[in-house]
Amino acid sequence: MFFPAALHKDPDTSYGVTIPDLPGCFSWGDTIDEAIANAAEAIECHVEALLIDGEDVPLPRTVEQYRMLPDYETATWVLVPVDLSKVSGISKRVNISLPERILGQIDAFAERQGETRSGLLVAAALEYIGSRSSGADERNDE
């Protein structure tokens, strides 16, 4: 999904970013690329807060609907790509191939733990990603 974002830049300042579809959602960056990346993170956090509060997430409108408004007449417009599935909490069915022996071990372990196959695979994937991510950060610091 893409959200329109208004970039503003005054002399001697960072780029400011406003997401008109999400009132109160702002970001910034020292460069345009950084501003767009930070805007994507701000959008994800804002949407997650809306979902936690049980509010609806508005669908993004078009740049054309905003560009003539007085608040945005000097803005540069960008479309910020955002994967809202990361914060939606909605499960998605996937098709994977596993050796039968491994699948049997997964099922047996999940049953002993009182979990479902899907729950176990999610927990294992998150643990694996977390362990690899922290190790990568440590290697990059050296």
C-alpha positions as CSV (number, residue, x, y, z in Angstrom):
1,M,0.0,0.0,0.0
2,F,1.2,3.5,-0.7
3,F,0.5,6.6,1.4
4,P,0.9,10.1,-0.1
5,A,3.4,12.1,1.9
6,A,4.0,15.8,1.8
7,L,7.7,16.8,2.0
8,H,8.5,20.3,3.3
9,K,12.0,21.8,3.4
10,D,13.0,25.1,4.8
11,P,16.6,26.4,4.5
12,D,18.9,25.0,7.2
13,T,16.3,22.4,8.3
14,S,15.7,18.7,7.9
15,Y,12.9,17.5,5.6
16,G,9.6,17.4,7.3
17,V,7.0,14.8,6.3
18,T,3.2,15.0,6.8
19,I,0.9,12.1,6.1
20,P,-2.4,13.8,5.4
21,D,-4.5,10.6,5.5
22,L,-3.3,10.0,9.1
23,P,-3.9,13.1,11.2
24,G,-1.1,13.6,13.6
25,C,1.3,11.4,11.7
26,F,4.5,13.3,11.0
27,S,8.1,12.4,10.4
28,W,11.4,13.9,9.2
29,G,14.8,13.1,7.8
30,D,18.1,14.8,7.0
31,T,17.8,13.5,3.4
32,I,14.8,12.7,1.2
33,D,15.5,9.0,1.4
34,E,15.8,9.1,5.2
35,A,12.6,11.1,5.4
36,I,10.7,8.5,3.3
37,A,12.1,5.6,5.3
38,N,11.2,7.4,8.6
39,A,7.7,8.2,7.2
40,A,7.1,4.5,6.5
41,E,8.0,3.6,10.1
42,A,5.8,6.5,11.4
43,I,2.9,5.2,9.3
44,E,3.3,1.7,10.6
45,C,3.4,2.9,14.2
46,H,0.4,5.2,13.7
47,V,-1.7,2.4,12.1
48,E,-0.7,0.0,14.8
49,A,-1.9,2.5,17.4
50,L,-5.2,3.0,15.5
51,L,-5.7,-0.8,15.4
52,I,-4.9,-1.2,19.1
53,D,-7.5,1.5,19.9
54,G,-10.0,-0.3,17.8
55,E,-10.2,2.6,15.2
56,D,-10.6,2.2,11.5
57,V,-7.5,2.8,9.3
58,P,-8.4,5.2,6.5
59,L,-7.6,4.2,3.0
60,P,-5.0,6.5,1.4
61,R,-6.4,9.1,-1.0
62,T,-4.6,10.3,-4.1
63,V,-2.0,13.1,-4.2
64,E,-4.3,14.9,-6.6
65,Q,-6.9,15.2,-3.8
66,Y,-4.3,17.0,-1.6
67,R,-1.9,19.0,-3.7
68,M,-4.1,22.0,-4.2
69,L,-5.0,22.5,-0.5
70,P,-3.3,25.6,1.0
71,D,-1.4,23.5,3.6
72,Y,0.3,21.6,0.9
73,E,0.8,24.0,-2.0
74,T,4.5,24.2,-1.5
75,A,5.0,20.5,-0.7
76,T,6.8,18.0,-2.7
77,W,4.8,14.8,-2.9
78,V,6.1,11.2,-2.6
79,L,4.3,7.9,-2.2
80,V,5.5,6.0,0.8
81,P,5.4,2.2,0.4
82,V,4.1,0.5,3.6
83,D,3.4,-3.2,4.3
84,L,0.6,-3.0,6.8
85,S,0.4,-6.7,7.2
86,K,3.3,-6.4,9.7
87,V,1.0,-4.5,12.1
88,S,-2.4,-5.8,11.2
89,G,-2.2,-9.0,13.1
90,I,-4.1,-10.8,10.4
91,S,-2.9,-14.3,9.7
92,K,-2.2,-15.3,6.2
93,R,-2.3,-18.9,4.9
94,V,0.9,-20.0,3.2
95,N,2.0,-23.1,1.4
96,I,5.4,-24.5,2.4
97,S,7.1,-27.9,1.8
98,L,8.7,-29.8,4.6
99,P,10.1,-33.3,4.9
100,E,7.5,-35.6,6.5
101,R,9.9,-36.5,9.2
102,I,10.5,-32.8,10.2
103,L,6.7,-32.2,10.0
104,G,6.1,-35.1,12.4
105,Q,8.7,-33.7,14.8
106,I,7.1,-30.2,14.6
107,D,3.6,-31.7,15.3
108,A,4.7,-33.9,18.1
109,F,6.6,-31.0,19.8
110,A,3.7,-28.6,19.3
111,E,1.3,-31.1,20.9
112,R,3.6,-31.6,23.9
113,Q,3.8,-27.8,24.4
114,G,0.0,-27.4,24.0
115,E,0.5,-25.3,20.8
116,T,-0.7,-25.5,17.3
117,R,1.7,-26.2,14.4
118,S,1.2,-22.6,13.1
119,G,1.8,-21.1,16.6
120,L,5.0,-23.2,17.0
121,L,6.3,-22.2,13.5
122,V,5.6,-18.5,14.2
123,A,7.4,-18.7,17.6
124,A,10.4,-20.5,16.1
125,A,10.7,-18.1,13.2
126,L,10.5,-15.1,15.4
127,E,13.1,-16.6,17.8
128,Y,15.4,-17.4,14.8
129,I,15.0,-14.0,13.3
130,G,15.7,-12.3,16.7
131,S,18.8,-14.4,17.3
132,R,20.2,-13.7,13.8
133,S,19.3,-10.0,13.9
134,S,21.1,-9.5,17.2
135,G,24.1,-11.4,16.0
136,A,24.2,-9.3,12.8
137,D,24.2,-6.1,14.8
138,E,27.1,-7.4,16.9
139,R,29.1,-8.3,13.8
140,N,28.4,-4.9,12.2
141,D,29.7,-3.1,15.3
142,E,33.1,-4.7,15.1
